[in-house]
Amino acid sequence: MKKWLLSTKVKPKNPYTGSCLLNTKITGDDAPGETWHMVFSTEGEVPYKEGKSIGVIADGVDENEKPHKLRLCSIASNALGDFGDSKITY
């Protein structure tokens, strides 16, 4: 059984750059808020556990020409990932 560390090797000063494989809005246009379904490739480099959060900073700048800020996303995948290889999370 794999033990999960409470702190990860990925920190603000040592971030992991990954890929967003899917980003789909799942709430209707008339909903009071927005919910998105996102799938990230971690290549097995970012240990995670369902129910935890992952911090995401989008590339580029916002409408005010400032770098995007950190956003926390809840992890819904189980610890083995979508394909059982611990490399994909959403």
The first five atom37 places (N, CA, C, CB, O) and aatype in JSON, in Angstrom:
{
  "aatype": [12, 11, 11, 17, 10, 10, 15, 16, 11, 19, 11, 14, 11, 2, 14, 18, 16, 7, 15, 4, 10, 10, 2, 16, 11, 9, 16, 7, 3, 3, 0, 14, 7, 6, 16, 17, 8, 12, 19, 13, 15, 16, 6, 7, 6, 19, 14, 18, 11, 6, 7, 11, 15, 9, 7, 19, 9, 0, 3, 7, 19, 3, 6, 2, 6, 11, 14, 8, 11, 10, 1, 10, 4, 15, 9, 0, 15, 2, 0, 10, 7, 3, 13, 7, 3, 15, 11, 9, 16, 18],
  "atom_mask": [
    [1, 1, 1, 1, 1],
    [1, 1, 1, 1, 1],
    [1, 1, 1, 1, 1],
    [1, 1, 1, 1, 1],
    [1, 1, 1, 1, 1],
    [1, 1, 1, 1, 1],
    [1, 1, 1, 1, 1],
    [1, 1, 1, 1, 1],
    [1, 1, 1, 1, 1],
    [1, 1, 1, 1, 1],
    [1, 1, 1, 1, 1],
    [1, 1, 1, 1, 1],
    [1, 1, 1, 1, 1],
    [1, 1, 1, 1, 1],
    [1, 1, 1, 1, 1],
    [1, 1, 1, 1, 1],
    [1, 1, 1, 1, 1],
    [1, 1, 1, 0, 1],
    [1, 1, 1, 1, 1],
    [1, 1, 1, 1, 1],
    [1, 1, 1, 1, 1],
    [1, 1, 1, 1, 1],
    [1, 1, 1, 1, 1],
    [1, 1, 1, 1, 1],
    [1, 1, 1, 1, 1],
    [1, 1, 1, 1, 1],
    [1, 1, 1, 1, 1],
    [1, 1, 1, 0, 1],
    [1, 1, 1, 1, 1],
    [1, 1, 1, 1, 1],
    [1, 1, 1, 1, 1],
    [1, 1, 1, 1, 1],
    [1, 1, 1, 0, 1],
    [1, 1, 1, 1, 1],
    [1, 1, 1, 1, 1],
    [1, 1, 1, 1, 1],
    [1, 1, 1, 1, 1],
    [1, 1, 1, 1, 1],
    [1, 1, 1, 1, 1],
    [1, 1, 1, 1, 1],
    [1, 1, 1, 1, 1],
    [1, 1, 1, 1, 1],
    [1, 1, 1, 1, 1],
    [1, 1, 1, 0, 1],
    [1, 1, 1, 1, 1],
    [1, 1, 1, 1, 1],
    [1, 1, 1, 1, 1],
    [1, 1, 1, 1, 1],
    [1, 1, 1, 1, 1],
    [1, 1, 1, 1, 1],
    [1, 1, 1, 0, 1],
    [1, 1, 1, 1, 1],
    [1, 1, 1, 1, 1],
    [1, 1, 1, 1, 1],
    [1, 1, 1, 0, 1],
    [1, 1, 1, 1, 1],
    [1, 1, 1, 1, 1],
    [1, 1, 1, 1, 1],
    [1, 1, 1, 1, 1],
    [1, 1, 1, 0, 1],
    [1, 1, 1, 1, 1],
    [1, 1, 1, 1, 1],
    [1, 1, 1, 1, 1],
    [1, 1, 1, 1, 1],
    [1, 1, 1, 1, 1],
    [1, 1, 1, 1, 1],
    [1, 1, 1, 1, 1],
    [1, 1, 1, 1, 1],
    [1, 1, 1, 1, 1],
    [1, 1, 1, 1, 1],
    [1, 1, 1, 1, 1],
    [1, 1, 1, 1, 1],
    [1, 1, 1, 1, 1],
    [1, 1, 1, 1, 1],
    [1, 1, 1, 1, 1],
    [1, 1, 1, 1, 1],
    [1, 1, 1, 1, 1],
    [1, 1, 1, 1, 1],
    [1, 1, 1, 1, 1],
    [1, 1, 1, 1, 1],
    [1, 1, 1, 0, 1],
    [1, 1, 1, 1, 1],
    [1, 1, 1, 1, 1],
    [1, 1, 1, 0, 1],
    [1, 1, 1, 1, 1],
    [1, 1, 1, 1, 1],
    [1, 1, 1, 1, 1],
    [1, 1, 1, 1, 1],
    [1, 1, 1, 1, 1],
    [1, 1, 1, 1, 1]
  ],
  "atom_positions": [
    [[0.85, -1.19, 0.0], [0.0, 0.0, 0.0], [0.89, 1.25, 0.0], [-0.96, 0.0, 1.23], [1.85, 1.34, 0.77]],
    [[0.56, 2.18, -0.85], [1.33, 3.41, -0.98], [0.94, 4.39, 0.13], [1.12, 4.06, -2.38], [-0.25, 4.62, 0.35]],
    [[1.92, 4.94, 0.81], [1.64, 5.94, 1.85], [1.62, 7.31, 1.22], [2.69, 5.87, 2.98], [2.45, 7.62, 0.36]],
    [[0.69, 8.14, 1.63], [0.58, 9.5, 1.11], [1.17, 10.47, 2.1], [-0.89, 9.87, 0.81], [0.89, 10.41, 3.3]],
    [[1.99, 11.35, 1.61], [2.59, 12.37, 2.45], [1.61, 13.51, 2.67], [3.89, 12.89, 1.83], [0.83, 13.84, 1.78]],
    [[1.64, 14.1, 3.84], [0.76, 15.22, 4.12], [1.21, 16.47, 3.4], [0.68, 15.47, 5.61], [0.39, 17.32, 3.06]],
    [[2.5, 16.59, 3.17], [2.98, 17.73, 2.39], [3.57, 17.16, 1.1], [4.05, 18.58, 3.18], [4.1, 16.05, 1.08]],
    [[3.48, 17.91, 0.06], [3.93, 17.43, -1.24], [5.25, 18.09, -1.63], [2.87, 17.69, -2.31], [5.63, 19.11, -1.05]],
    [[5.92, 17.51, -2.59], [7.17, 18.1, -3.07], [6.9, 19.33, -3.93], [7.96, 17.07, -3.87], [7.83, 20.07, -4.25]],
    [[5.67, 19.55, -4.32], [5.31, 20.7, -5.14], [4.92, 21.85, -4.23], [4.14, 20.35, -6.12], [3.99, 21.74, -3.44]],
    [[5.63, 22.94, -4.35], [5.43, 24.12, -3.51], [5.42, 25.36, -4.4], [6.54, 24.23, -2.41], [5.81, 25.27, -5.56]],
    [[4.97, 26.51, -3.88], [4.98, 27.73, -4.7], [6.35, 28.05, -5.3], [4.5, 28.89, -3.86], [6.44, 28.55, -6.42]],
    [[7.42, 27.78, -4.55], [8.76, 28.05, -5.08], [9.29, 26.9, -5.94], [9.72, 28.32, -3.94], [10.33, 27.04, -6.58]],
    [[8.58, 25.79, -5.96], [8.95, 24.63, -6.77], [7.67, 24.07, -7.42], [9.69, 23.53, -5.9], [7.26, 22.96, -7.12]],
    [[7.05, 24.85, -8.32], [5.77, 24.42, -8.89], [5.93, 23.3, -9.92], [5.07, 25.6, -9.52], [7.02, 23.09, -10.46]],
    [[4.86, 22.61, -10.16], [4.81, 21.59, -11.22], [4.05, 22.19, -12.39], [4.14, 20.26, -10.71], [2.95, 22.71, -12.22]],
    [[4.61, 22.13, -13.57], [3.93, 22.6, -14.76], [3.33, 21.41, -15.46], [4.89, 23.39, -15.71], [4.04, 20.52, -15.92]],
    [[2.01, 21.38, -15.54], [1.31, 20.27, -16.15], [0.47, 20.72, -17.33], [0.0, 0.0, 0.0], [0.54, 21.87, -17.77]],
    [[-0.33, 19.81, -17.82], [-1.19, 20.09, -18.97], [-2.65, 19.93, -18.6], [-0.83, 19.18, -20.15], [-3.02, 18.99, -17.89]],
    [[-3.47, 20.85, -19.08], [-4.92, 20.72, -18.94], [-5.42, 20.01, -20.19], [-5.62, 22.13, -18.74], [-5.3, 20.54, -21.3]],
    [[-5.97, 18.81, -20.02], [-6.44, 18.02, -21.16], [-7.88, 18.34, -21.54], [-6.31, 16.56, -20.85], [-8.28, 18.13, -22.68]],
    [[-8.65, 18.84, -20.57], [-10.07, 19.13, -20.81], [-10.51, 20.23, -19.86], [-10.95, 17.85, -20.64], [-10.13, 20.23, -18.69]],
    [[-11.32, 21.16, -20.36], [-11.85, 22.26, -19.54], [-13.23, 22.58, -20.09], [-10.89, 23.54, -19.58], [-13.37, 23.29, -21.09]],
    [[-14.26, 22.05, -19.45], [-15.63, 22.16, -19.95], [-16.56, 22.73, -18.89], [-16.13, 20.81, -20.43], [-16.59, 22.23, -17.77]],
    [[-17.3, 23.75, -19.23], [-18.3, 24.31, -18.32], [-19.47, 23.33, -18.22], [-18.79, 25.73, -18.8], [-20.0, 22.89, -19.23]],
    [[-19.87, 23.0, -16.98], [-20.95, 22.02, -16.81], [-22.21, 22.61, -16.21], [-20.48, 20.89, -15.94], [-23.18, 21.89, -15.96]],
    [[-22.22, 23.92, -15.98], [-23.44, 24.58, -15.5], [-24.06, 25.33, -16.67], [-23.13, 25.55, -14.31], [-23.37, 25.73, -17.61]],
    [[-25.36, 25.52, -16.59], [-26.08, 26.22, -17.64], [-25.8, 27.71, -17.63], [0.0, 0.0, 0.0], [-25.29, 28.26, -16.66]],
    [[-26.14, 28.35, -18.75], [-25.89, 29.79, -18.87], [-26.71, 30.62, -17.87], [-26.21, 30.25, -20.27], [-26.32, 31.73, -17.53]],
    [[-27.84, 30.08, -17.4], [-28.68, 30.82, -16.46], [-28.37, 30.5, -14.99], [-30.13, 30.53, -16.74], [-29.05, 31.0, -14.1]],
    [[-27.36, 29.68, -14.74], [-26.99, 29.32, -13.37], [-26.38, 30.54, -12.66], [-25.99, 28.13, -13.37], [-25.75, 31.37, -13.31]],
    [[-26.57, 30.65, -11.34], [-26.02, 31.79, -10.61], [-24.5, 31.77, -10.49], [-26.62, 31.85, -9.23], [-23.89, 32.79, -10.16]],
    [[-23.87, 30.65, -10.76], [-22.42, 30.54, -10.69], [-21.94, 29.6, -11.79], [0.0, 0.0, 0.0], [-22.74, 29.13, -12.6]],
    [[-20.66, 29.35, -11.83], [-20.09, 28.46, -12.83], [-19.38, 27.29, -12.18], [-19.13, 29.22, -13.74], [-18.71, 27.46, -11.16]],
    [[-19.53, 26.11, -12.77], [-18.79, 24.93, -12.36], [-18.16, 24.35, -13.63], [-19.71, 23.88, -11.63], [-18.82, 24.2, -14.65]],
    [[-16.88, 24.04, -13.54], [-16.14, 23.52, -14.68], [-15.6, 22.13, -14.38], [-15.0, 24.46, -15.05], [-15.2, 21.85, -13.25]],
    [[-15.59, 21.28, -15.37], [-14.96, 19.96, -15.29], [-13.62, 20.07, -16.0], [-15.86, 18.83, -15.93], [-13.56, 20.35, -17.19]],
    [[-12.53, 19.85, -15.25], [-11.19, 19.96, -15.82], [-10.44, 18.66, -15.6], [-10.42, 21.15, -15.19], [-10.57, 18.02, -14.55]],
    [[-9.66, 18.27, -16.57], [-8.83, 17.07, -16.48], [-7.39, 17.5, -16.71], [-9.27, 15.98, -17.53], [-7.07, 18.16, -17.7]],
    [[-6.51, 17.12, -15.77], [-5.1, 17.49, -15.84], [-4.23, 16.25, -15.96], [-4.68, 18.3, -14.61], [-4.53, 15.21, -15.36]],
    [[-3.18, 16.36, -16.73], [-2.17, 15.31, -16.79], [-1.09, 15.67, -15.77], [-1.57, 15.16, -18.23], [-0.54, 16.76, -15.8]],
    [[-0.8, 14.74, -14.87], [0.25, 14.96, -13.87], [1.47, 14.08, -14.14], [-0.28, 14.68, -12.47], [2.49, 14.21, -13.47]],
    [[1.36, 13.19, -15.11], [2.46, 12.27, -15.46], [2.99, 11.51, -14.25], [3.6, 13.05, -16.11], [4.13, 11.06, -14.24]],
    [[2.14, 11.37, -13.22], [2.54, 10.65, -12.02], [3.49, 11.41, -11.12], [0.0, 0.0, 0.0], [4.0, 10.86, -10.14]],
    [[3.74, 12.69, -11.42], [4.7, 13.48, -10.66], [4.09, 14.2, -9.47], [5.34, 14.48, -11.56], [4.82, 14.7, -8.62]],
    [[2.75, 14.27, -9.39], [2.09, 15.01, -8.33], [1.19, 14.04, -7.56], [1.28, 16.21, -8.89], [0.09, 13.74, -8.02]],
    [[1.65, 13.56, -6.41], [0.79, 12.65, -5.64], [-0.45, 13.41, -5.14], [1.57, 12.04, -4.44], [-0.34, 14.55, -4.68]],
    [[-1.59, 12.78, -5.22], [-2.82, 13.42, -4.78], [-3.77, 12.38, -4.22], [-3.49, 14.2, -5.94], [-3.58, 11.18, -4.41]],
    [[-4.77, 12.84, -3.55], [-5.79, 11.98, -2.98], [-7.14, 12.64, -3.2], [-5.53, 11.7, -1.46], [-7.26, 13.86, -3.09]],
    [[-8.14, 11.84, -3.5], [-9.47, 12.4, -3.72], [-9.93, 13.2, -2.51], [-10.48, 11.28, -4.03], [-9.62, 12.86, -1.36]],
    [[-10.68, 14.27, -2.77], [-11.15, 15.14, -1.71], [-10.2, 16.26, -1.37], [0.0, 0.0, 0.0], [-10.58, 17.21, -0.67]],
    [[-8.98, 16.18, -1.84], [-8.0, 17.26, -1.61], [-8.16, 18.3, -2.71], [-6.52, 16.69, -1.57], [-9.04, 18.17, -3.57]],
    [[-7.32, 19.3, -2.7], [-7.37, 20.35, -3.72], [-6.04, 20.42, -4.46], [-7.71, 21.71, -3.1], [-5.0, 20.01, -3.95]],
    [[-6.12, 20.96, -5.66], [-4.92, 21.21, -6.45], [-4.95, 22.68, -6.82], [-4.85, 20.29, -7.72], [-5.98, 23.2, -7.24]],
    [[-3.82, 23.36, -6.67], [-3.74, 24.77, -7.03], [-3.39, 24.91, -8.5], [0.0, 0.0, 0.0], [-2.48, 24.26, -9.0]],
    [[-4.12, 25.77, -9.19], [-3.93, 25.96, -10.62], [-3.72, 27.44, -10.91], [-5.13, 25.4, -11.43], [-4.47, 28.29, -10.44]],
    [[-2.7, 27.72, -11.7], [-2.47, 29.08, -12.2], [-2.44, 28.99, -13.72], [-1.12, 29.7, -11.63], [-1.58, 28.33, -14.29]],
    [[-3.39, 29.65, -14.35], [-3.47, 29.61, -15.82], [-2.32, 30.39, -16.44], [-4.81, 30.18, -16.3], [-1.81, 31.34, -15.85]],
    [[-1.94, 29.99, -17.63], [-0.94, 30.74, -18.41], [-1.48, 32.1, -18.78], [-0.53, 29.96, -19.68], [-2.69, 32.33, -18.77]],
    [[-0.58, 33.0, -19.09], [-0.98, 34.3, -19.63], [-1.37, 35.31, -18.56], [0.0, 0.0, 0.0], [-0.99, 35.19, -17.4]],
    [[-2.15, 36.3, -19.0], [-2.57, 37.39, -18.12], [-4.09, 37.54, -18.16], [-1.89, 38.71, -18.53], [-4.76, 37.05, -19.07]],
    [[-4.62, 38.23, -17.14], [-6.06, 38.46, -17.07], [-6.45, 39.7, -17.89], [-6.52, 38.62, -15.61], [-5.62, 40.26, -18.61]],
    [[-7.7, 40.12, -17.77], [-8.19, 41.26, -18.54], [-7.51, 42.58, -18.17], [-9.69, 41.4, -18.36], [-7.6, 43.56, -18.91]],
    [[-6.83, 42.6, -17.0], [-6.09, 43.79, -16.56], [-4.6, 43.68, -16.86], [-6.31, 44.03, -15.06], [-3.79, 44.46, -16.35]],
    [[-4.24, 42.68, -17.69], [-2.83, 42.46, -18.07], [-1.94, 42.06, -16.9], [-2.28, 43.71, -18.71], [-0.74, 42.3, -16.92]],
    [[-2.55, 41.44, -15.86], [-1.78, 40.95, -14.71], [-1.77, 39.42, -14.76], [-2.4, 41.46, -13.36], [-2.7, 38.81, -15.27]],
    [[-0.71, 38.8, -14.22], [-0.67, 37.33, -14.21], [-1.88, 36.77, -13.46], [0.65, 36.83, -13.57], [-2.34, 37.35, -12.48]],
    [[-2.38, 35.63, -13.93], [-3.5, 34.98, -13.25], [-3.11, 34.59, -11.84], [-3.97, 33.74, -14.03], [-1.94, 34.31, -11.57]],
    [[-4.08, 34.58, -10.94], [-3.84, 34.2, -9.55], [-4.14, 32.72, -9.36], [-4.71, 35.05, -8.6], [-4.81, 32.09, -10.18]],
    [[-3.63, 32.18, -8.27], [-3.85, 30.79, -7.91], [-5.33, 30.53, -7.66], [-3.03, 30.42, -6.68], [-5.99, 31.31, -6.97]],
    [[-5.85, 29.44, -8.21], [-7.22, 29.0, -7.94], [-7.16, 27.57, -7.44], [-8.13, 29.12, -9.22], [-6.42, 26.75, -8.0]],
    [[-7.92, 27.26, -6.42], [-7.96, 25.9, -5.88], [-9.09, 25.13, -6.54], [-8.13, 25.92, -4.35], [-10.22, 25.63, -6.65]],
    [[-8.78, 23.92, -6.97], [-9.78, 23.04, -7.6], [-9.87, 21.77, -6.77], [-9.4, 22.71, -9.09], [-8.84, 21.21, -6.38]],
    [[-11.07, 21.31, -6.49], [-11.27, 20.06, -5.75], [-10.97, 18.88, -6.65], [-12.71, 19.97, -5.2], [-11.32, 18.87, -7.83]],
    [[-10.32, 17.87, -6.08], [-9.98, 16.66, -6.84], [-11.09, 15.64, -6.65], [-8.61, 16.07, -6.39], [-11.43, 15.27, -5.53]],
    [[-11.66, 15.19, -7.77], [-12.73, 14.19, -7.73], [-12.23, 12.8, -8.1], [-13.86, 14.6, -8.67], [-12.89, 11.81, -7.78]],
    [[-11.08, 12.7, -8.76], [-10.53, 11.4, -9.14], [-10.11, 10.62, -7.9], [-9.33, 11.56, -10.09], [-9.76, 11.21, -6.88]],
    [[-10.15, 9.3, -8.0], [-9.59, 8.52, -6.91], [-8.06, 8.57, -7.01], [-10.1, 7.04, -6.95], [-7.53, 9.1, -7.98]],
    [[-7.38, 8.04, -6.03], [-5.93, 8.17, -5.95], [-5.19, 7.49, -7.1], [-5.46, 7.6, -4.64], [-4.03, 7.79, -7.34]],
    [[-5.84, 6.59, -7.8], [-5.2, 5.93, -8.95], [-5.44, 6.68, -10.25], [-5.71, 4.51, -9.08], [-4.91, 6.28, -11.28]],
    [[-6.22, 7.74, -10.23], [-6.47, 8.51, -11.44], [-7.53, 7.9, -12.33], [0.0, 0.0, 0.0], [-8.07, 6.83, -12.04]],
    [[-7.83, 8.59, -13.4], [-8.9, 8.17, -14.3], [-8.63, 6.86, -15.02], [-9.15, 9.24, -15.31], [-9.56, 6.12, -15.33]],
    [[-7.35, 6.58, -15.27], [-7.01, 5.37, -16.02], [-6.27, 4.35, -15.17], [-6.18, 5.73, -17.22], [-5.71, 3.39, -15.7]],
    [[-6.25, 4.55, -13.85], [-5.62, 3.59, -12.96], [-4.1, 3.65, -12.94], [0.0, 0.0, 0.0], [-3.45, 2.76, -12.4]],
    [[-3.53, 4.71, -13.54], [-2.08, 4.82, -13.6], [-1.51, 5.99, -12.79], [-1.65, 4.95, -15.03], [-0.32, 6.28, -12.88]],
    [[-2.35, 6.64, -12.01], [-1.96, 7.77, -11.17], [-1.37, 8.94, -11.96], [-0.96, 7.31, -10.13], [-0.59, 9.72, -11.41]],
    [[-1.73, 9.07, -13.25], [-1.17, 10.11, -14.08], [-2.17, 11.18, -14.5], [-0.55, 9.5, -15.28], [-1.78, 12.22, -15.02]],
    [[-3.46, 10.93, -14.31], [-4.49, 11.87, -14.72], [-5.4, 12.15, -13.54], [-5.29, 11.34, -15.94], [-5.78, 11.22, -12.82]],
    [[-5.75, 13.41, -13.32], [-6.66, 13.77, -12.24], [-7.7, 14.76, -12.73], [-5.89, 14.36, -11.05], [-7.44, 15.54, -13.65]],
    [[-8.87, 14.74, -12.12], [-9.89, 15.76, -12.41], [-10.73, 15.98, -11.19], [-10.77, 15.35, -13.6], [-11.64, 16.8, -11.21]]
  ]
}
